[in-house]
Amino acid sequence: VVNRMTDSSGAYITGKGIVVGLVDTGVDYGNTELGGGGFPNAKIIGGYDFADMDSNPMDTDGHGTHVAGIIGGSNYGVAPDVKIRAYKVFTGNTETTSISTIVKGIDEAAKDKCDIINISIGTVGGAGVGGDPESIAVENATADGIVVVAAAGNYGSRSDLVPFPMSAPASSESAIGVGASSDAMHGVIAFWNKDIRGTYPENSPFFTDGSYDICLLYTSDAADDMQC
């Protein structure tokens, strides 16, 4: 793991001296991995709730707390010595927020001189093509020397910008886009209790609005028969 690696001087890489700005659902700062006290504490040293417009970024969803634990949990985090600033951009248990709220979180993290900004949020509908407010905020932050790490998102389709699904602001040129992949094949169209299987994005056809013929391939020992 990273925190058992050493730098050029032989010191363990634990994130000491680094502040991460977490733009997410907030952080449960009462969790023992994340300070275990009030706000601010030794681990969660600052932040703000832009969703509810108050100074308490307590997480009521769990997503931000999960991400914070991976980043800097005191016992199990990748970088256990980092400090975290929590910028809450989701209110309550809702799964949606506004672009302007996310931008406020990014801008505030940059204003607070965070070394790294983590954004585990992706836009629905595919890759950004530049010029969207979130990507502009990311570009402004990286221009100030801040490293921005953004999730590739759970949705998306190919575009002229990228051959694989990727959401903004992970698709920004200066961001580090991070995602997971699976070799699993998933049904994309259900027809007569059968699924038409999707393949890897670079091999899958583009589907636009319209009417399509459905062709079924029947295979037997004698011959293949296709009916449309």
C-alpha positions as CSV (number, residue, x, y, z in Angstrom):
1,V,0.0,0.0,0.0
2,V,1.1,3.6,-0.6
3,N,1.6,4.5,3.1
4,R,4.2,1.7,3.4
5,M,6.2,3.2,0.5
6,T,9.0,5.6,1.1
7,D,10.1,8.8,-0.6
8,S,13.7,9.7,-1.7
9,S,14.7,10.5,1.9
10,G,13.4,7.1,3.2
11,A,10.4,8.6,5.0
12,Y,7.0,6.8,4.7
13,I,4.6,8.5,2.3
14,T,1.6,9.1,4.6
15,G,0.3,12.5,3.4
16,K,1.9,14.5,6.2
17,G,1.6,18.2,5.6
18,I,-1.0,17.7,2.8
19,V,-4.6,19.2,3.0
20,V,-7.3,17.6,0.9
21,G,-10.4,19.5,0.0
22,L,-13.3,17.0,-0.3
23,V,-16.2,18.2,-2.4
24,D,-18.9,15.7,-1.6
25,T,-21.8,14.9,0.8
26,G,-19.9,16.1,3.8
27,V,-18.0,14.1,6.4
28,D,-19.0,12.4,9.6
29,Y,-16.3,14.0,11.7
30,G,-17.5,12.1,14.7
31,N,-16.2,8.9,13.2
32,T,-13.1,7.8,15.1
33,E,-11.2,7.3,11.8
34,L,-11.9,11.0,11.0
35,G,-11.1,12.8,14.2
36,G,-13.8,11.4,16.4
37,G,-14.8,14.7,17.9
38,G,-16.6,17.9,17.0
39,F,-16.0,20.2,14.1
40,P,-13.4,21.2,13.4
41,N,-11.1,18.5,14.8
42,A,-7.6,17.2,14.4
43,K,-8.5,15.4,11.1
44,I,-11.4,17.5,9.6
45,I,-9.8,20.9,10.0
46,G,-12.4,23.0,8.1
47,G,-15.0,23.2,5.5
48,Y,-18.5,24.4,4.8
49,D,-22.0,23.2,4.0
50,F,-22.9,24.9,0.7
51,A,-26.0,22.8,0.2
52,D,-27.7,24.1,3.4
53,M,-25.6,27.3,3.7
54,D,-24.3,26.7,7.2
55,S,-21.0,26.0,8.8
56,N,-21.6,22.4,9.6
57,P,-20.6,19.9,6.9
58,M,-21.9,16.8,8.7
59,D,-22.6,13.9,6.4
60,T,-26.1,12.4,6.5
61,D,-25.6,10.3,3.3
62,G,-22.4,8.4,4.0
63,H,-20.7,8.8,0.6
64,G,-18.4,11.6,1.6
65,T,-17.5,9.9,4.8
66,H,-16.6,6.7,2.9
67,V,-14.4,8.7,0.5
68,A,-12.8,10.6,3.3
69,G,-12.0,7.3,5.1
70,I,-10.3,5.9,1.9
71,I,-8.3,9.1,1.5
72,G,-7.2,9.8,5.1
73,G,-8.7,7.5,7.7
74,S,-6.3,7.5,10.6
75,N,-5.9,3.7,10.6
76,Y,-7.0,2.5,7.2
77,G,-6.7,5.4,4.9
78,V,-4.3,5.5,2.0
79,A,-2.7,8.7,3.4
80,P,-3.5,8.6,7.2
81,D,-1.7,11.8,8.0
82,V,-3.5,14.1,5.6
83,K,-5.8,16.8,6.9
84,I,-9.2,17.2,5.3
85,R,-11.5,20.1,4.6
86,A,-15.1,19.0,3.9
87,Y,-17.2,21.0,1.4
88,K,-20.7,19.6,1.5
89,V,-22.6,20.1,-1.7
90,F,-25.6,17.7,-1.2
91,T,-28.4,18.4,1.3
92,G,-30.0,15.6,3.3
93,N,-30.2,12.2,1.5
94,T,-30.7,13.6,-2.0
95,E,-28.6,12.2,-4.8
96,T,-28.7,15.4,-6.8
97,T,-27.3,18.9,-6.4
98,S,-26.8,21.9,-8.6
99,I,-23.7,22.7,-10.7
100,S,-23.5,26.1,-9.0
101,T,-23.2,24.4,-5.6
102,I,-20.4,22.1,-6.8
103,V,-18.6,25.1,-8.2
104,K,-18.9,26.9,-4.9
105,G,-17.3,23.9,-3.2
106,I,-14.4,23.8,-5.7
107,D,-13.8,27.5,-5.6
108,E,-13.8,27.5,-1.8
109,A,-11.4,24.6,-1.6
110,A,-9.0,26.6,-3.9
111,K,-9.5,29.7,-1.8
112,D,-8.6,27.8,1.3
113,K,-5.3,26.7,-0.3
114,C,-6.0,23.0,-0.3
115,D,-3.2,21.0,-1.9
116,I,-5.5,18.5,-3.5
117,I,-9.3,18.7,-4.3
118,N,-11.2,15.4,-4.6
119,I,-14.5,15.4,-6.4
120,S,-16.3,12.1,-6.5
121,I,-19.2,13.4,-8.5
122,G,-19.9,13.0,-12.2
123,T,-22.4,14.5,-14.5
124,V,-25.1,12.3,-16.1
125,G,-25.0,12.1,-19.8
126,G,-21.3,11.6,-20.8
127,A,-18.2,13.6,-21.2
128,G,-17.9,17.3,-20.9
129,V,-16.5,19.1,-23.9
130,G,-15.0,22.0,-22.0
131,G,-16.5,25.2,-21.1
132,D,-18.9,23.9,-18.5
133,P,-18.8,25.6,-15.1
134,E,-17.4,22.7,-13.2
135,S,-14.5,22.2,-15.7
136,I,-13.8,25.9,-15.6
137,A,-13.6,25.8,-11.8
138,V,-11.2,22.8,-12.1
139,E,-9.0,24.6,-14.6
140,N,-8.8,27.6,-12.4
141,A,-7.8,25.5,-9.4
142,T,-5.1,23.6,-11.3
143,A,-3.8,26.9,-12.7
144,D,-3.1,27.8,-9.1
145,G,-1.1,24.6,-8.6
146,I,-3.8,22.5,-7.0
147,V,-4.1,18.8,-7.9
148,V,-7.7,18.0,-8.8
149,V,-8.9,14.3,-8.8
150,A,-12.3,13.7,-10.1
151,A,-14.5,10.6,-10.6
152,A,-15.2,9.5,-14.1
153,G,-18.8,9.0,-13.1
154,N,-21.3,6.2,-13.2
155,Y,-23.0,7.2,-16.5
156,G,-21.9,8.5,-19.9
157,S,-21.5,7.7,-23.5
158,R,-18.8,8.1,-26.0
159,S,-18.2,11.5,-27.5
160,D,-15.7,13.2,-29.8
161,L,-13.7,14.0,-26.7
162,V,-13.1,10.6,-25.3
163,P,-13.7,7.0,-26.6
164,F,-14.9,5.9,-23.2
165,P,-17.7,7.1,-20.9
166,M,-16.4,9.9,-18.7
167,S,-18.1,12.7,-17.0
168,A,-17.2,16.3,-16.3
169,P,-15.1,17.5,-14.6
170,A,-13.0,14.4,-14.8
171,S,-12.8,15.0,-18.5
172,S,-11.1,18.3,-18.0
173,E,-7.6,18.4,-19.5
174,S,-5.9,19.3,-16.2
175,A,-7.8,17.0,-13.9
176,I,-6.9,13.5,-12.9
177,G,-9.9,11.4,-14.0
178,V,-10.3,8.2,-11.9
179,G,-12.7,5.3,-12.6
180,A,-13.2,1.6,-12.2
181,S,-14.0,-0.9,-14.9
182,S,-15.4,-4.4,-15.1
183,D,-15.2,-7.1,-17.7
184,A,-18.9,-7.9,-17.2
185,M,-21.2,-7.6,-20.1
186,H,-24.6,-5.9,-19.5
187,G,-27.9,-6.1,-21.4
188,V,-28.7,-2.8,-23.1
189,I,-32.0,-3.7,-24.8
190,A,-34.6,-6.2,-23.5
191,F,-36.7,-7.9,-26.3
192,W,-38.9,-11.0,-26.0
193,N,-37.3,-11.8,-22.6
194,K,-33.9,-11.7,-24.1
195,D,-31.1,-9.1,-23.7
196,I,-29.1,-7.6,-26.5
197,R,-25.7,-7.4,-24.9
198,G,-23.5,-4.4,-24.8
199,T,-19.7,-4.8,-25.3
200,Y,-16.8,-2.6,-24.5
201,P,-17.6,1.0,-25.5
202,E,-15.1,1.2,-28.4
203,N,-16.9,-1.8,-30.0
204,S,-20.4,-0.8,-29.2
205,P,-22.6,1.0,-31.8
206,F,-23.9,4.5,-31.3
207,F,-27.6,4.5,-30.8
208,T,-29.5,7.7,-31.7
209,D,-33.2,8.3,-31.5
210,G,-35.0,6.3,-34.2
211,S,-36.5,3.0,-35.2
212,Y,-34.3,-0.1,-35.5
213,D,-34.8,-3.7,-36.8
214,I,-34.2,-6.4,-34.2
215,C,-32.4,-9.4,-35.7
216,L,-32.3,-12.7,-33.8
217,L,-29.6,-15.2,-34.6
218,Y,-30.6,-18.8,-34.2
219,T,-27.7,-21.3,-34.1
220,S,-28.1,-25.0,-34.7
221,D,-25.8,-27.9,-35.6
222,A,-26.9,-27.6,-39.2
223,A,-26.8,-23.9,-39.9
224,D,-27.3,-20.4,-38.5
225,D,-30.5,-18.7,-39.2
226,M,-31.0,-14.9,-38.8
227,Q,-34.5,-13.4,-38.7
228,C,-35.2,-9.7,-38.5
